[in-house]
Amino acid sequence: MVFSSLFFLYAFLPLCLIIYQIPRTLKFKNILLLIFSLFFYAWGEPVWIIQLIASGTWVYLSGLAMDQYSDDRKAEKIFLIVGLVGALTPLIIFKYTVFFVETLNFVPFINIPKPGWTMPIGISFYTFQIISYLVDLYRKDCKVQKVLPDFLLYQALFPQLIAGPIVRYSDIEKQLRDRKVTIQGLSKGTKRFIVGLAKKTLIANYAGTLVAQTIGSGNLEMLSGLQNLIGIVSVILQIYFDFSGYSDMAIGLGHLFGFEFKENFNYPFYSRSVSEFWQRWHMSLGSFFRDYVYIPLGGKYSNRLRNAFIVWFLTGFWHGANWNYIFWGLYYFVVLQLERPLSKYLEKVPRIVMWIPMFFVSILGFSIFFFNSFSDLAIFHSRLFTIAGNAFVNFEGKILFKQNIVFFIFAWLASMPILPAIRKRMPGLKSNRYRATKFYLISSVVATLVLLIMSTAYLVGDSFNPFLYFRF
C-alpha cells in the first residue's frame, strides 16, 4: 500500500484515525497502531510480514541480552554483533544476492542460477532503523525497550515504514510511551501530508510522464540533445518531488498520531556546493552514515579519505544492487574531494552563480543513477552533447519544451525556499495572532482542500502513479 492511493486516502487512513481515538491508554493505542501498520505492510506482499516481525524480534531479544550484560562490555559487544548480523543478513540476502550471482556469472565457466525471490518492501529503511537502536543502546544513548509490541511499532510504524525518513529509536523513545494528539498537531499534520501528496501526484508523477516520453522510452538513439536534456531534468524533478513528497507525507502522518519525525529534505537545489547539497538531501540517510560509519571509522581525524570512500561506496550500494549505483556513490565521492580545497572560496561566490555548475554536476550524477546500463548512459551523453552528430534541437524537442516550460518553471520555484524567505522577511506571518485571523484560517483551509481535490482528481483520472523508492 502507498500513501498516494485512493484506498489509503479514503479508507485506510480515516478508519485508522477514527479507531485510534477509541482506546484511552497509550498502551492500547500503540497495539492498535501496530495492527494497522502490519496490515499496511501486508497489503502488497503478506509473506514478507514474517521477515519484518522476525528481524524485529531478533533485534529486540539482542537488546534485552545487551541490557542484561550491560556491566560486562565484552559480553554486551558480543550480543551487539549478534544483533547486527541478524539484522543485516536478510538485507544482504534479499537485496544483494542476485547482484552477487550476476557478478560471479561474468567469470568464465561459472553459471549460478539466480534466485527468484523479490525484495521485501522497505527492508533498507527498517533495517537501518533497528540497527540504530542496537548501536544507540550500546552507546548508552537510549534505554532498552522491554515491550515487544512497542519495539515492533517503532520498526513497522506505517507513516515511515516504506520510504523513511530513517527514524532513530533514540529520537522517538519517549514518544512511544508518552505522546498526545492535539488539534494543532492534527491541523499541522493534515496540511503537511496534503502538501506532500500534491508534490507526489501533481509534480513527480507528471515529471515521470516526461521521462517516459524521452529517455525512458527506449529510443535513446532517436532523441535530440534537447529531448535528452528535458528527460534528465524530468528525472531530477521526479526523484526529488517523489521522495521529498513521501517524506512530507510521513512527517505529516506522524503528527496525526502524536509523533515528531525529523526533516529529511531542506531545499537541496538551493545549494551552492555539492557538500551543501548532501547536507540538505535525504538528511536521515546522510546523518546515519555519518554517525554510524564515518565517525566510528575515525571521521576526518584518521584516514579521512578512506572513511569517506567507504561511506560513499555504501551510500551508492544502499540505493540499489547494481553497478551504476556504486559508481553513482563513488562519483560524488570524487566530486566532493575535488570540491573540498575550494570550499572556502565557494562560500563567497553568489549562490545564483553556483547554480550553473551545480546543474551540470546534478545532470551527470542523476544520469548515472537513472541508467542501469552503461551503454545507455554513453548513448545518452553522446546525444545530449551532440557528440553523435545529432542536432541539439529538433521539431519534437521544441514542441515538448514549449508545452512544458510553465511546468518546469513552476517545479523549479516549488523546489526553492520561497515561503521560508517570505516568512523571514515578514516575521508577523509566523505570529500566533496572524495565524488566528479569519483570513489565514480560511485561506489555509481552502488551499489545503484545493490541493487535496486536485491530487484526488489526478489519481482518479490517471493510472501512472509510481513510487521510485518503494523497494528500498
C-alpha positions in Angstrom: 0.0 0.0 0.0 1.2 3.5 -0.8 0.1 6.9 0.6 -0.8 8.2 -2.8 -3.6 5.7 -3.4 -7.3 6.3 -3.2 -7.7 3.3 -0.8 -5.2 4.7 1.6 -6.6 8.2 1.4 -10.3 7.5 1.8 -10.5 4.1 3.6 -7.4 3.0 5.5 -6.3 6.4 6.9 -9.7 7.7 8.0 -10.6 4.3 9.6 -7.2 4.2 11.4 -7.6 7.7 12.7 -11.1 7.1 14.0 -10.4 3.7 15.7 -7.1 5.2 17.1 -9.2 7.6 19.2 -11.2 4.8 21.0 -8.6 3.4 23.5 -7.9 5.6 26.4 -4.5 4.4 27.3 -1.4 4.8 25.2 -0.6 1.1 25.6 -3.7 0.0 23.7 -3.2 2.9 21.2 0.2 1.5 20.4 -1.1 -2.0 19.9 -3.9 -0.7 17.6 -1.4 1.3 15.6 0.9 -1.8 15.3 -2.0 -3.8 14.0 -2.8 -1.2 11.4 0.9 -0.9 10.5 1.2 -4.6 9.9 -1.9 -4.6 7.8 -0.5 -1.7 5.8 2.7 -3.6 5.2 1.0 -6.9 4.4 -1.3 -5.3 1.9 1.1 -5.7 -1.0 3.1 -8.9 -0.1 1.8 -10.7 3.0 4.6 -13.2 3.1 7.2 -10.6 3.9 5.5 -9.7 7.2 7.1 -12.8 8.7 10.6 -11.4 7.8 9.6 -8.0 9.3 8.5 -9.4 12.6 11.3 -12.0 12.7 14.1 -9.3 12.2 12.4 -7.0 14.8 12.1 -9.8 17.3 15.7 -10.8 16.8 17.0 -7.3 17.5 14.6 -6.9 20.4 15.9 -10.0 22.1 19.5 -9.0 21.3 18.7 -5.6 23.0 17.4 -7.4 26.1 20.6 -9.6 26.2 22.8 -6.4 25.9 20.9 -4.8 28.8 21.2 -8.0 30.9 25.0 -7.9 30.4 25.4 -4.1 30.4 28.0 -4.3 33.1 30.2 -6.6 31.0 31.2 -4.6 27.9 32.8 -7.7 26.3 29.6 -9.7 26.6 27.5 -6.7 25.6 29.6 -6.2 22.5 29.1 -9.9 21.5 25.3 -9.5 21.7 25.6 -6.3 19.7 27.4 -8.1 16.9 24.9 -11.0 17.1 22.0 -8.5 16.8 23.7 -6.6 13.9 24.4 -9.8 12.0 20.8 -11.0 12.4 19.5 -7.6 11.2 21.9 -7.2 8.2 21.7 -10.8 7.0 18.2 -10.6 5.5 19.0 -7.3 3.8 22.2 -8.8 2.2 20.3 -11.9 1.1 17.2 -10.4 -0.3 18.7 -7.2 -1.8 22.2 -8.2 -2.9 22.2 -11.9 -3.7 21.1 -11.5 -7.3 23.8 -8.8 -7.8 26.5 -11.1 -6.4 25.3 -14.0 -8.5 25.2 -11.9 -11.7 28.7 -10.6 -11.0 30.1 -14.0 -10.4 28.5 -15.3 -13.6 30.7 -13.0 -15.6 33.6 -15.3 -14.6 34.2 -18.0 -17.3 32.7 -21.4 -16.6 30.6 -20.1 -13.7 26.8 -20.2 -14.2 25.0 -19.9 -10.9 21.2 -19.8 -11.1 19.7 -16.6 -10.0 17.3 -16.8 -7.0 13.7 -16.0 -7.9 12.6 -14.1 -4.8 11.5 -10.5 -4.6 12.9 -8.0 -2.2 10.8 -7.2 0.9 9.3 -3.7 0.7 11.1 -1.1 2.7 13.8 -3.5 4.0 16.6 -1.0 3.7 14.7 1.6 5.8 13.6 -0.6 8.7 16.9 -2.5 8.8 18.8 0.7 9.3 16.3 1.8 12.0 16.7 -1.3 14.1 20.5 -1.1 13.6 20.4 2.4 15.1 18.6 1.0 18.1 21.3 -1.6 18.9 24.1 0.9 18.4 22.5 3.6 20.4 21.8 1.1 23.2 25.4 0.0 23.2 26.5 3.7 23.3 24.0 4.3 26.2 22.2 6.9 24.1 18.8 5.2 24.8 17.3 2.7 27.2 16.4 -0.9 26.4 12.8 -1.4 25.1 11.3 -4.2 27.2 7.9 -4.3 25.5 8.0 -6.2 22.2 4.8 -4.7 20.7 6.3 -1.2 21.3 9.6 -2.1 19.6 7.8 -3.7 16.6 5.7 -0.5 16.4 8.9 1.5 16.2 10.1 -0.8 13.4 6.8 -1.1 11.5 5.2 2.3 12.1 3.4 2.8 8.8 4.0 6.5 8.2 7.7 5.9 7.7 7.9 2.2 7.1 8.4 2.0 3.3 10.0 5.4 2.5 11.6 6.8 5.5 12.8 9.1 6.8 15.1 6.8 8.7 13.9 7.3 12.3 16.3 6.5 15.1 15.0 4.9 18.2 16.6 7.5 20.4 14.6 10.2 18.7 11.2 8.7 19.4 12.0 6.6 22.5 10.0 8.9 24.8 7.2 9.4 22.2 6.5 5.6 22.3 5.5 5.9 25.9 4.3 9.5 26.2 2.7 11.5 23.4 -0.6 13.3 22.7 -2.7 14.1 19.7 -3.7 17.7 19.7 -5.8 19.9 17.5 -2.7 21.8 16.4 -0.9 18.6 15.6 -3.9 17.3 13.5 -4.0 20.6 11.6 -0.3 20.7 11.1 -0.1 17.1 10.1 -3.0 17.3 7.7 -1.6 20.3 5.8 1.9 18.7 5.7 0.5 15.4 4.4 -1.6 17.1 1.7 1.3 19.3 0.5 3.5 16.1 0.2 0.6 14.3 -1.6 0.4 17.2 -4.1 4.2 17.2 -4.7 4.0 13.5 -5.4 0.9 13.4 -7.6 1.0 16.8 -9.4 4.7 17.3 -9.9 6.6 14.0 -9.5 4.1 11.9 -11.5 3.9 14.5 -14.3 7.7 14.6 -14.5 7.6 10.9 -14.7 5.4 11.0 -17.8 8.0 13.3 -19.4 10.7 10.8 -18.5 8.7 8.1 -20.2 8.3 10.2 -23.3 12.1 10.8 -23.6 15.0 9.0 -22.0 12.7 6.3 -20.5 11.1 5.5 -23.9 13.8 3.0 -25.0 14.6 5.1 -28.1 17.7 6.9 -26.9 19.3 6.8 -30.4 16.4 8.8 -31.9 16.4 11.7 -29.4 17.9 15.1 -29.9 20.1 16.9 -27.3 17.1 18.9 -26.1 14.9 15.9 -25.6 17.7 14.2 -23.6 18.0 17.4 -21.5 14.2 17.5 -20.9 14.4 13.9 -19.9 17.2 14.1 -17.4 15.8 17.3 -15.8 12.5 15.5 -15.5 14.3 12.6 -13.8 15.8 15.0 -11.3 12.4 16.6 -10.6 10.6 13.2 -10.4 13.1 11.8 -7.9 13.1 14.9 -5.7 9.4 15.6 -5.6 8.6 11.9 -5.3 10.9 11.2 -2.4 10.5 14.6 -0.6 6.8 14.4 -1.1 6.7 11.0 0.6 8.9 12.3 3.4 6.4 15.2 3.9 3.5 12.8 4.0 5.4 10.6 6.5 6.1 13.6 8.8 2.5 14.8 8.4 1.1 11.4 9.3 3.4 11.3 12.3 1.8 14.5 13.6 -1.7 12.9 13.2 -0.6 10.2 15.8 1.4 12.5 18.0 4.9 11.6 16.7 7.6 14.1 15.7 9.9 12.9 12.9 12.9 14.9 11.8 13.1 16.6 8.5 14.5 14.7 5.6 14.9 17.4 2.9 15.8 21.1 3.1 15.6 22.6 -0.4 18.7 20.8 -1.7 18.6 22.6 -5.1 19.1 25.9 -3.3 22.7 24.7 -2.5 25.8 26.5 -3.8 28.0 23.4 -3.4 27.9 19.6 -3.6 28.7 19.4 0.1 25.8 21.7 0.9 23.5 19.7 -1.4 24.2 16.5 0.6 23.6 18.3 3.8 20.1 19.1 2.5 19.2 15.9 0.6 18.0 12.7 2.3 19.3 14.0 5.6 18.3 11.0 7.7 20.5 8.7 5.5 23.4 11.1 5.5 23.4 11.5 9.2 23.1 7.7 9.6 26.3 7.1 7.7 28.0 9.9 9.4 27.2 8.8 12.9 27.3 5.0 12.5 30.0 4.6 9.9 32.1 7.7 9.2 32.8 8.9 12.8 33.3 5.4 14.2 35.9 4.8 11.5 37.8 7.9 12.6 36.0 10.6 10.8 38.2 13.4 9.5 40.9 12.8 12.1 42.1 9.3 11.0 42.2 8.2 7.3 39.6 10.7 6.2 39.9 9.8 2.6 39.4 6.1 3.3 36.5 6.8 5.6 34.8 9.0 3.0 35.3 6.4 0.3 33.7 3.7 2.4 30.7 5.9 3.2 30.1 6.9 -0.4 30.5 3.3 -1.6 27.9 2.2 1.0 25.7 5.1 0.1 25.6 4.0 -3.5 25.2 0.3 -2.7 22.4 1.1 -0.3 20.4 2.7 -3.1 20.4 -0.4 -5.2 22.1 -3.7 -6.1 23.6 -2.6 -9.4 27.0 -1.2 -10.5 25.5 2.1 -11.6 24.5 2.9 -8.0 28.0 2.1 -6.8 29.6 4.3 -9.5 27.0 7.0 -8.6 28.2 7.0 -5.0 31.8 7.0 -6.0 31.1 9.8 -8.4 30.0 12.0 -5.6 33.0 10.9 -3.5 35.3 12.2 -6.2 33.4 15.4 -6.7 33.4 16.1 -3.0 37.2 15.5 -2.8 37.8 17.9 -5.7 35.5 20.5 -4.1 37.0 20.3 -0.7 40.0 22.6 -1.2 37.7 25.1 -2.9 35.1 25.2 -0.2 36.2 28.5 1.4 36.2 30.2 -1.9 32.8 28.8 -3.0 31.1 30.3 0.1 32.0 33.8 -1.2 30.5 33.2 -4.7 26.9 34.4 -5.2 24.5 31.5 -4.8 22.9 32.0 -8.2 26.2 31.8 -9.9 27.0 28.4 -8.3 23.7 27.0 -9.5 25.1 26.7 -13.0 28.0 24.3 -12.2 25.7 22.5 -9.7 23.2 22.0 -12.6 25.9 20.2 -14.6 27.1 18.1 -11.6 23.4 17.1 -11.0 22.9 16.1 -14.6 25.9 13.8 -14.6 25.1 12.4 -11.2 21.4 11.7 -11.8 22.1 10.2 -15.2 24.4 7.7 -13.6 21.7 7.0 -11.0 19.0 6.6 -13.7 20.7 4.4 -16.3 21.3 0.8 -15.2 23.1 0.1 -18.5 26.4 1.8 -19.1 25.9 1.6 -22.8 22.6 3.5 -22.4 24.5 6.1 -20.3 27.1 6.5 -23.0 24.4 6.9 -25.7 22.6 9.5 -23.5 25.7 11.7 -23.0 26.7 11.4 -26.7 23.4 12.6 -27.8 22.9 15.2 -25.0 26.2 16.9 -26.0 25.6 16.1 -29.7 28.8 14.1 -29.9 27.0 11.5 -32.0 26.4 14.1 -34.7 22.7 14.6 -33.9 21.1 18.0 -33.7 20.5 19.6 -30.3 17.1 20.9 -31.3 14.6 19.1 -33.4 10.9 19.6 -34.0 9.7 17.1 -31.4 12.0 18.5 -28.8 11.0 22.1 -29.5 7.3 21.2 -29.2 7.9 19.3 -25.9 9.8 22.2 -24.5 7.2 24.7 -25.3 4.4 22.5 -24.0 6.2 22.1 -20.6 8.1 25.4 -20.0 5.5 26.5 -17.5 5.7 23.2 -15.6 9.5 23.4 -15.4 9.4 27.0 -14.1 6.7 26.1 -11.5 8.6 22.9 -10.4 11.8 24.9 -10.0 10.1 27.6 -7.9 8.5 24.8 -5.8 12.0 23.4 -5.1 13.2 26.8 -3.8 12.7 28.1 -0.2 10.5 31.0 -1.3 7.9 30.7 1.5 10.6 30.5 4.3 12.2 33.6 2.7 8.9 35.5 2.8 8.3 34.5 6.4 11.8 35.6 7.3 11.3 39.0 5.8 7.8 39.3 7.3 8.0 37.7 10.8 4.5 38.8 11.5 3.3 35.9 9.3 4.6 33.4 11.8 2.9 35.0 14.8 0.0 33.3 16.6 -2.1 36.4 16.3 -1.8 36.3 12.5 -2.5 32.6 12.4 -5.7 33.1 14.4 -7.1 35.6 11.9 -10.1 34.6 9.7 -8.1 35.3 6.6 -5.3 32.9 7.5 -7.7 30.2 8.7 -10.0 30.4 5.7 -7.2 30.7 3.1 -5.2 27.8 4.7 -8.3 25.5 4.7 -9.2 26.5 1.1 -5.6 26.0 -0.2 -5.4 22.6 1.5 -8.8 21.4 0.1 -7.8 22.6 -3.4 -4.6 20.6 -3.3 -6.5 17.5 -2.0 -9.1 17.8 -4.7 -6.5 18.3 -7.4 -4.5 15.3 -6.2 -7.6 13.1 -5.9 -8.7 14.1 -9.4 -5.2 13.1 -10.7 -5.4 9.8 -9.0 -8.9 9.1 -10.3 -8.0 10.1 -13.9 -4.5 8.7 -14.3 -3.1 5.2 -13.5 0.5 6.5 -13.7 1.5 6.6 -10.0 4.9 5.0 -9.5 7.0 5.4 -6.3 10.7 5.2 -7.1 11.8 4.3 -3.5 9.1 1.7 -3.0 11.5 -1.2 -2.9 14.3 0.5 -0.9 
